[in-house]
Amino acid sequence: MDRKWQLLALGFVLGVTALCASFVGGMYFQHTDARKRLWELIQTDPYAYYLSPKIYEVFTFFETNNEADHRMRQIMKFGFPGLDDLRLYSDFVLSYDRRNRVAHWVCEHLQADSIHPNRGRRGRNPYQPDLSVPSNFRSELSDYRRSGFDRGHLAAAGNHHLQQNHCEDTFFLTNIAPQVGQGFNRGAWNNLEQYVRSLVHRFGSVFVCTGPLYKPNQRAGGKWAVEYEMIGLNMVAVPTHFFKVIMVESKLQLGKPYMEGYVLPNAPIPDGLPLRSFLCDIREIEHYAGLKFFDGLRRSALFGSNYPSESRVFREFS
């Protein structure tokens, strides 16, 4: 009799254990599937990203190693400047402008490891079109050939050396825009990229948003118009200016994160002109770009974001 009850008790315990294991296993797989479906939804509907943190709270029993999801949440920690045709690469996020065949903006989160010079390097023929962009909206290498413009990076290759694919992704043409070579891409713009990396070395965590601007010109009679050149059979727009908005996450003066913005004309810039002459009120950049930078932070919580006395959004050079 005792033996019988022992077997029944053992069977009961094993049954309960199996039931619990099945329940926990089911929860895990449901959690994984829910995260996968949510990630797929974010790819098609960027607005879902704003809801995802609240949804994830329901699934905090387990952690999953979705590297792409984790990296996107790191880079876009403080919000999206805009939500048009979002594209996630291995180490940066961009919004693609199908009409102009260049990005609206590119966002990066830079840390010391990512800018180490002895890691990822460009390949022999690094530039390539992004075949995930529909062909009728895509720029091609032939558009830049003999155009008179450099293939200028928005997310600089020098910012993404942690892994080889991080560096290679910066050479997709979705991250490239036509830039004047001498005096700009190989001059002031390169200096600005190096300045950003110096901030990373100094403070450790820097968020950067980069993109094109198209200058309005005042015509006779007081009316305004936007005019810019286009290159290649695919009619790739040549921006009149480029902006770079920088946010240093580390606590600095007044105990606030530091934020500053630059606007440079896509033209030869004299070598001796200091970068700080291109400092711009970030509200003006937002106005002309139609974007909102680091919207997850109250502007009053930032130090150094406005330069009303120094702002020169559209500086000219003869």
C-alpha positions in Angstrom: 0.0 0.0 0.0 2.8 2.4 0.9 4.5 1.6 -2.3 1.4 2.4 -4.3 0.9 5.8 -2.6 4.6 6.5 -3.1 4.2 5.9 -6.9 1.1 8.0 -7.0 2.8 10.8 -5.2 5.8 10.6 -7.5 3.5 10.6 -10.5 1.7 13.6 -9.2 4.9 15.5 -8.6 6.2 14.6 -12.1 2.9 15.6 -13.6 2.9 19.0 -11.8 6.6 19.5 -12.8 5.8 18.7 -16.4 2.8 21.0 -16.4 4.9 23.9 -14.9 7.7 23.3 -17.4 5.2 23.3 -20.3 3.7 26.5 -18.9 7.1 28.2 -18.6 8.2 27.0 -22.0 5.0 28.2 -23.6 5.5 31.6 -22.0 9.0 31.8 -23.2 8.2 30.9 -26.8 5.2 33.3 -26.7 7.4 36.0 -25.4 10.0 35.4 -28.2 7.3 35.3 -30.8 5.7 38.5 -29.5 9.0 40.3 -29.7 9.6 39.0 -33.2 6.2 40.1 -34.4 6.6 43.5 -32.7 9.9 44.0 -34.4 8.3 43.2 -37.8 5.6 45.7 -37.0 8.2 48.4 -36.2 9.8 47.8 -39.6 6.5 48.5 -41.4 5.0 51.1 -38.9 7.6 53.2 -37.1 4.9 54.6 -34.8 4.9 51.2 -33.1 8.4 51.9 -31.8 6.9 54.5 -29.4 4.6 51.9 -27.9 7.1 49.1 -27.8 8.7 50.0 -24.4 5.3 49.7 -22.7 4.5 46.4 -24.6 7.9 45.0 -23.6 7.1 45.6 -19.9 4.5 42.8 -20.2 7.3 40.4 -21.3 9.9 41.1 -18.7 10.1 37.5 -17.5 12.8 36.6 -20.0 15.5 38.3 -22.0 16.2 37.5 -25.7 19.3 38.4 -27.7 17.8 40.4 -30.5 20.9 42.4 -31.4 19.2 44.5 -34.1 16.3 45.4 -31.7 18.8 46.3 -28.9 21.0 48.4 -31.1 18.1 50.4 -32.6 16.8 51.2 -29.1 20.3 52.4 -28.1 20.7 54.6 -31.1 17.2 56.1 -31.0 17.2 56.4 -27.2 16.0 60.0 -27.4 13.5 59.7 -30.2 13.3 59.9 -34.0 13.8 63.2 -35.8 11.2 62.0 -38.4 9.5 58.8 -39.5 9.7 58.6 -43.2 11.1 55.4 -44.7 13.2 54.3 -41.7 16.1 52.0 -42.4 18.2 50.2 -39.7 21.8 49.3 -40.5 24.2 47.4 -38.3 25.4 50.5 -36.4 23.2 53.5 -37.5 19.6 54.4 -38.4 18.5 56.6 -41.2 15.4 58.0 -42.9 15.5 57.8 -46.6 14.2 60.5 -49.0 12.9 58.7 -52.0 12.3 61.8 -54.0 15.8 63.3 -53.6 17.6 59.9 -53.4 19.5 60.9 -50.3 18.7 60.5 -46.6 16.6 62.9 -44.6 18.7 62.2 -41.6 21.2 59.6 -40.2 21.5 59.0 -36.5 24.5 57.4 -34.7 25.4 56.6 -31.1 29.2 56.7 -30.8 31.3 55.3 -28.0 35.1 54.8 -27.7 35.0 51.2 -29.1 33.3 52.2 -32.3 35.9 54.7 -33.4 39.0 52.5 -32.7 41.1 53.0 -35.9 42.6 49.5 -36.0 39.4 47.5 -36.4 36.9 47.6 -39.3 38.3 49.0 -42.5 36.8 49.8 -45.9 37.0 47.2 -48.6 38.6 47.5 -52.1 35.3 48.7 -53.7 33.2 49.7 -50.8 30.5 52.0 -52.3 27.3 50.1 -53.3 23.6 50.8 -53.9 21.2 49.5 -51.3 19.2 47.0 -53.2 16.4 47.0 -50.6 15.4 50.4 -51.9 13.0 50.1 -54.9 15.0 50.7 -58.1 12.9 53.7 -59.2 13.9 55.5 -55.9 17.5 54.3 -55.7 20.7 56.1 -56.4 23.4 54.2 -58.3 27.2 54.5 -58.6 26.8 55.8 -62.2 24.9 58.8 -60.9 28.1 60.0 -59.1 30.5 59.1 -61.9 32.0 62.3 -63.6 29.4 64.4 -61.7 32.1 66.7 -60.2 30.9 65.8 -56.7 32.4 63.5 -54.0 30.4 60.6 -52.6 30.1 62.2 -49.1 29.3 60.2 -46.0 26.5 61.3 -43.6 27.4 58.7 -41.0 31.2 58.8 -41.3 33.1 55.5 -41.9 35.6 56.6 -39.3 32.8 56.4 -36.7 32.1 52.7 -37.2 35.2 50.5 -36.7 33.9 48.1 -34.0 33.0 45.4 -36.6 33.9 45.1 -40.2 30.2 45.1 -41.3 29.6 48.3 -39.3 32.2 50.1 -41.5 31.0 48.5 -44.7 27.4 49.6 -44.1 28.4 53.3 -44.2 29.2 52.9 -47.9 25.7 52.1 -48.9 24.5 54.9 -51.2 21.6 55.6 -48.8 24.2 57.0 -46.4 25.9 59.0 -49.2 25.1 62.5 -50.6 26.8 64.6 -53.3 29.4 66.9 -51.7 31.9 69.4 -53.0 35.2 67.7 -52.7 38.1 70.2 -52.2 37.3 72.6 -49.3 34.3 70.7 -48.1 34.2 66.9 -48.0 38.0 66.8 -47.8 38.2 70.0 -45.7 35.7 71.5 -43.3 33.3 68.5 -43.3 36.1 66.1 -42.5 37.2 68.5 -39.7 33.7 68.4 -38.2 33.7 64.6 -38.3 37.1 64.6 -36.5 35.7 67.0 -33.9 32.8 64.6 -33.2 35.3 61.8 -32.6 37.3 64.0 -30.3 34.1 64.4 -28.2 33.7 60.7 -28.1 37.3 60.3 -26.8 36.7 62.9 -24.2 33.2 62.1 -22.9 32.5 58.5 -24.0 28.9 58.7 -25.2 27.9 61.0 -28.1 24.7 60.9 -30.2 24.9 62.5 -33.7 22.2 63.3 -36.2 23.4 64.4 -39.7 21.5 65.3 -42.9 21.1 67.7 -45.9 19.4 71.1 -46.1 18.1 72.8 -49.2 18.5 76.6 -49.2 15.6 78.9 -50.1 16.6 81.9 -52.2 14.7 85.1 -52.4 13.8 86.1 -56.0 13.0 89.5 -57.4 9.7 90.7 -56.0 10.4 89.2 -52.6 9.2 85.6 -53.4 11.2 82.6 -52.1 12.2 79.5 -54.0 14.3 76.4 -53.4 16.8 75.6 -56.2 19.4 72.9 -56.2 21.4 70.8 -58.7 20.7 67.2 -59.5 23.1 64.6 -60.8 22.8 61.3 -62.8 20.0 59.6 -64.6 18.3 59.0 -61.2 18.3 62.7 -60.5 20.1 62.6 -57.1 19.6 65.9 -55.3 22.7 68.0 -54.4 22.0 69.6 -51.0 22.9 73.3 -50.7 23.9 72.7 -47.0 24.5 70.0 -44.5 23.7 69.9 -40.8 25.1 67.9 -37.9 23.5 68.0 -34.5 25.5 66.6 -31.6 24.4 65.6 -28.1 27.0 64.6 -25.5 25.2 62.3 -23.0 27.8 62.7 -20.3 27.0 65.2 -17.5 28.8 68.4 -18.1 28.5 72.0 -16.9 25.3 72.7 -14.9 24.7 69.0 -14.6 23.0 68.8 -18.0 23.7 66.9 -21.3 25.4 69.2 -23.9 23.9 69.8 -27.3 25.1 71.8 -30.3 24.4 72.0 -34.0 26.4 73.0 -37.1 25.3 74.0 -40.6 27.9 74.1 -43.4 27.3 75.2 -47.0 28.1 72.5 -49.6 30.8 74.7 -51.1 34.5 75.3 -50.8 35.2 76.7 -47.3 38.4 78.6 -46.5 40.9 76.5 -44.5 41.4 79.0 -41.8 37.7 79.4 -40.8 37.1 77.9 -37.4 34.3 75.3 -37.1 32.6 77.3 -34.3 31.7 80.0 -36.9 29.2 77.4 -38.2 27.4 76.9 -34.9 23.7 77.3 -35.3 20.6 77.6 -33.2 19.2 74.0 -33.3 15.7 75.4 -33.5 16.6 77.0 -36.9 17.9 73.7 -38.2 14.7 72.0 -37.1 12.7 74.7 -38.8 14.5 74.3 -42.2 14.9 70.5 -42.0 11.4 69.8 -40.8 12.8 67.6 -38.1 12.8 67.4 -34.3 16.1 66.4 -32.7 16.3 64.3 -29.5 12.6 64.8 -28.8 12.8 62.5 -25.8 14.6 65.2 -23.9 13.1 68.5 -22.8 15.1 71.3 -24.4 15.3 73.1 -21.1 17.2 70.0 -19.8 20.0 70.5 -22.3 22.9 72.8 -22.1 24.3 74.8 -25.0 21.5 74.0 -27.6 20.8 77.5 -28.7 23.1 80.1 -30.2 20.9 83.0 -31.3 23.7 85.5 -31.4 26.0 83.3 -33.5 23.5 81.5 -35.7 24.2 81.6 -39.5 22.2 79.0 -41.1 22.9 80.0 -44.7 26.4 81.4 -44.8 27.7 82.3 -48.3 31.2 82.1 -49.8 32.3 83.7 -53.0 
